[in-house]
Amino acid sequence: MYQDKYLTCKECGSEFLFSASEQEFYAEKGFTNEPGRCASCRAARKAQRGGFSAEPRQERQMFPAVCASCGVETMVPFQPRGDKPVYCRDCFNNRRSSW
């Protein structure tokens, strides 16, 4: 049903293959437009928007806390203020599943 065809990248002007399998994938996902950029220009654009980066992600700062439910010492990704309970991962997940 689908046949390979070549498209022109609107970013760099080079021709790129829009394969039959890619066309089928686009159709399955409900995409109505053909790709306007070649794979390398799409990757560069995605990197500019923050889609992915070659650099490793910064480590998330963690803060020590004591679980309000079981009393175990844990680390959480926010600074506890003291006015609300803080839970370890297990207690938090148990509470969330009961909501």
C-alpha positions, 0 to 999 in steps of 0.5 A: 500500500505504501511506497518509499518516497524521497522528501526534501528537508525544509531545514537543510534542503537535502533529500531524505527517504520517507520509507513505506514502514515510516509512512505506515507508522505515521498512519497508525499514529494518526499523523496527517502530515509528512515529516518536513525535516530529515532525521539529523535536522529533527534530532538537532531541533529536538536537542535545541528544545531540550528533548535530549542532550548529550550531556548527563543530567544534573543530579537532583538535590536530596534532603534528609527527612524522617518518615511521618508514618514508619519513622525511617530516615529517608531522602526526599527531593524537596526541603521539608518545611516541618508543617506537613508530614513527609513520607518515605517512598514505601509509605508514600506509595502505600498512601497514594494507592489508597486514594 
